[in-house]
Amino acid sequence: MFKFGKKKTTERSNKWIFGTMLAFGIVGLSASFVLAIEEFHLLKNPDAILSCSFNLVLNCAAVMKTWQASVFGFPNMFLGLMGYSVVVTVAVLGLAGAKMPRWFWVTANICYLLGALFAYWLFFNSVYVIEVLCPWCLVVTFSTTMLLATITHYSLRENVFGFSKAVHGKVQRLLLEKDILKVVTASWIVLLIAVVFIKFGESLFV
């Protein structure tokens, strides 16, 4: 009975984890697709007013014209189109209950982390260097944060990093009893929002 109850709890947790991952994977993929279309519009007409350009602060076009928008020699949104497609696939595999090897989840977690770090690098560049924000890029940053939280929760719960039994037990208690990962994720998102408002204030709405 205990094992059955634990199995049902794990199944419900997986549905939440991978359902959330699928939802934000689709959101990130959609944002990347819209940005790609806007990029084509800008290439055709450098003076085009894009649908995601609202004022001097919230202005996709201004961000797209900077070198940070093409770090690897091509527009960053193409990385999003590829990366989020993989995320959606991973989420579907998780929802289907596919049994993937440990290396798969370790690799996925590392890739999600690298994606999040890149998104945060772009975010802080937008805020403090370019001093202009791309609304769809903010959606991407938020989605990437949620994706990192979901894959990390799963990896810690399943102990894919190979922690000792004692360490894993402590991690489980923090995840289940303290909801520490949710607290950290929520706090980080609040911090990012605060950074934006402290930097730009009323200019966001002018």
C-alpha positions as CSV (number, residue, x, y, z in Angstrom):
1,M,0.0,0.0,0.0
2,F,2.8,2.4,0.9
3,K,4.6,1.7,-2.4
4,F,1.4,2.1,-4.3
5,G,0.7,5.5,-2.6
6,K,4.3,6.6,-3.3
7,K,4.0,5.6,-6.9
8,K,0.8,7.6,-7.3
9,T,2.4,10.6,-5.6
10,T,5.4,10.4,-8.0
11,E,3.0,10.1,-11.0
12,R,1.2,13.2,-9.9
13,S,4.5,15.0,-9.4
14,N,5.7,14.0,-12.8
15,K,2.5,15.3,-14.4
16,W,3.0,18.7,-12.7
17,I,6.7,18.8,-13.5
18,F,6.5,17.8,-17.2
19,G,3.1,19.5,-17.7
20,T,4.7,22.8,-16.6
21,M,7.8,22.1,-18.7
22,L,5.6,21.5,-21.8
23,A,3.6,24.6,-21.2
24,F,6.6,26.9,-20.8
25,G,8.4,25.1,-23.6
26,I,5.6,26.0,-25.9
27,V,5.5,29.6,-24.6
28,G,9.3,29.9,-25.2
29,L,9.0,28.3,-28.6
30,S,6.1,30.7,-29.5
31,A,8.1,33.7,-28.3
32,S,11.1,32.7,-30.4
33,F,9.0,32.2,-33.4
34,V,7.4,35.6,-33.1
35,L,10.9,37.1,-32.6
36,A,12.1,35.3,-35.8
37,I,9.3,36.8,-37.8
38,E,10.0,40.3,-36.4
39,E,13.6,39.8,-37.3
40,F,12.7,39.2,-40.9
41,H,10.5,42.3,-40.9
42,L,13.4,44.3,-39.6
43,L,15.8,42.9,-42.2
44,K,13.4,44.0,-44.9
45,N,12.9,47.4,-43.4
46,P,15.3,48.7,-40.8
47,D,12.9,51.5,-39.9
48,A,9.9,49.1,-39.3
49,I,7.9,49.6,-36.2
50,L,7.5,46.1,-34.7
51,S,4.5,44.8,-32.8
52,C,6.7,44.3,-29.7
53,S,8.0,47.9,-29.8
54,F,5.8,50.0,-27.4
55,N,8.0,52.9,-26.3
56,L,11.7,53.8,-25.9
57,V,12.2,51.3,-23.1
58,L,10.1,48.4,-24.4
59,N,11.5,48.2,-27.9
60,C,12.3,44.9,-29.6
61,A,13.7,46.6,-32.7
62,A,16.3,48.6,-30.7
63,V,17.5,45.4,-29.0
64,M,17.6,43.4,-32.3
65,K,20.1,45.9,-33.8
66,T,22.7,45.3,-31.1
67,W,25.5,42.8,-31.3
68,Q,24.1,41.0,-28.2
69,A,21.1,39.9,-30.4
70,S,23.5,37.8,-32.6
71,V,26.1,36.6,-30.2
72,F,27.0,33.5,-32.3
73,G,26.8,35.2,-35.7
74,F,23.1,34.6,-36.2
75,P,20.0,35.9,-34.4
76,N,19.6,34.5,-30.9
77,M,15.9,33.5,-31.6
78,F,17.1,30.7,-33.8
79,L,18.7,29.2,-30.7
80,G,15.4,29.4,-29.0
81,L,13.6,27.7,-31.9
82,M,16.0,24.8,-31.7
83,G,16.3,24.7,-27.9
84,Y,12.6,25.0,-27.0
85,S,11.8,22.3,-29.6
86,V,14.0,19.9,-27.6
87,V,12.4,21.0,-24.4
88,V,8.9,20.2,-25.7
89,T,10.2,16.8,-26.8
90,V,11.7,16.1,-23.3
91,A,8.4,17.2,-21.7
92,V,6.4,14.9,-23.9
93,L,8.7,12.0,-23.1
94,G,8.4,12.7,-19.4
95,L,4.6,12.9,-19.6
96,A,4.6,9.6,-21.5
97,G,6.5,8.0,-18.6
98,A,9.5,7.1,-20.8
99,K,12.4,5.7,-18.9
100,M,15.5,7.6,-19.9
101,P,19.0,6.8,-18.7
102,R,20.7,8.9,-16.0
103,W,23.1,10.6,-18.4
104,F,20.1,11.9,-20.4
105,W,18.7,13.8,-17.4
106,V,22.1,15.0,-16.3
107,T,22.7,16.4,-19.9
108,A,19.2,17.9,-20.0
109,N,19.8,19.6,-16.7
110,I,23.1,21.1,-17.8
111,C,21.6,22.3,-21.1
112,Y,18.7,23.9,-19.3
113,L,21.1,25.6,-16.9
114,L,23.3,26.9,-19.8
115,G,20.2,28.2,-21.6
116,A,19.1,30.0,-18.4
117,L,22.5,31.5,-17.9
118,F,22.5,32.8,-21.5
119,A,19.0,34.2,-21.0
120,Y,20.1,36.0,-17.8
121,W,23.2,37.3,-19.5
122,L,21.0,38.8,-22.2
123,F,18.6,40.1,-19.6
124,F,21.2,42.0,-17.6
125,N,22.8,43.3,-20.8
126,S,19.4,44.7,-21.9
127,V,18.9,46.3,-18.5
128,Y,22.3,47.8,-17.8
129,V,24.2,47.9,-21.2
130,I,21.6,48.4,-23.9
131,E,19.1,50.0,-21.5
132,V,16.2,48.8,-23.6
133,L,14.0,45.8,-23.0
134,C,12.5,43.4,-25.5
135,P,9.1,42.2,-24.3
136,W,9.3,38.9,-26.0
137,C,12.8,38.4,-24.6
138,L,11.4,38.9,-21.1
139,V,8.9,36.1,-21.8
140,V,11.8,33.9,-22.9
141,T,13.7,34.7,-19.7
142,F,10.7,33.9,-17.5
143,S,10.0,30.7,-19.4
144,T,13.6,29.6,-19.2
145,T,13.6,30.2,-15.4
146,M,10.5,28.0,-15.0
147,L,12.1,25.3,-17.2
148,L,15.2,25.3,-15.1
149,A,13.1,24.9,-12.0
150,T,11.2,22.0,-13.3
151,I,14.1,20.0,-14.6
152,T,16.1,20.7,-11.4
153,H,13.2,19.5,-9.2
154,Y,13.0,16.3,-11.2
155,S,16.8,15.7,-11.1
156,L,17.0,16.3,-7.4
157,R,14.0,14.2,-6.6
158,E,15.3,11.3,-8.7
159,N,18.9,11.9,-7.5
160,V,20.3,11.9,-11.1
161,F,23.4,13.6,-9.8
162,G,24.3,10.6,-7.6
163,F,24.3,12.2,-4.1
164,S,24.9,9.9,-1.2
165,K,21.8,8.5,0.6
166,A,22.1,10.9,3.5
167,V,22.5,14.0,1.2
168,H,19.6,12.9,-1.0
169,G,17.4,12.4,2.1
170,K,18.1,16.0,3.1
171,V,17.4,17.3,-0.4
172,Q,14.1,15.4,-0.4
173,R,13.1,17.0,2.8
174,L,13.9,20.4,1.5
175,L,12.0,19.7,-1.7
176,L,8.9,18.1,-0.1
177,E,8.6,19.7,3.3
178,K,10.1,23.2,2.7
179,D,9.3,23.6,-1.0
180,I,12.7,25.3,-1.1
181,L,13.0,25.2,-4.9
182,K,9.6,27.0,-5.3
183,V,10.7,29.6,-2.8
184,V,14.0,30.1,-4.6
185,T,12.4,30.3,-8.0
186,A,9.7,32.8,-6.8
187,S,12.3,34.9,-5.1
188,W,14.5,35.0,-8.2
189,I,11.6,36.1,-10.4
190,V,10.6,38.8,-7.9
191,L,14.2,40.0,-7.9
192,L,14.3,40.2,-11.8
193,I,11.1,42.2,-11.7
194,A,12.5,44.5,-9.1
195,V,15.6,45.0,-11.1
196,V,13.5,46.2,-14.1
197,F,11.3,48.6,-12.1
198,I,14.3,50.0,-10.1
199,K,16.2,50.6,-13.4
200,F,13.3,52.0,-15.6
201,G,10.5,53.0,-13.2
202,E,7.8,55.0,-14.9
203,S,9.6,55.0,-18.2
204,L,8.2,51.5,-18.8
205,F,4.7,53.0,-19.2
206,V,5.5,56.3,-21.0
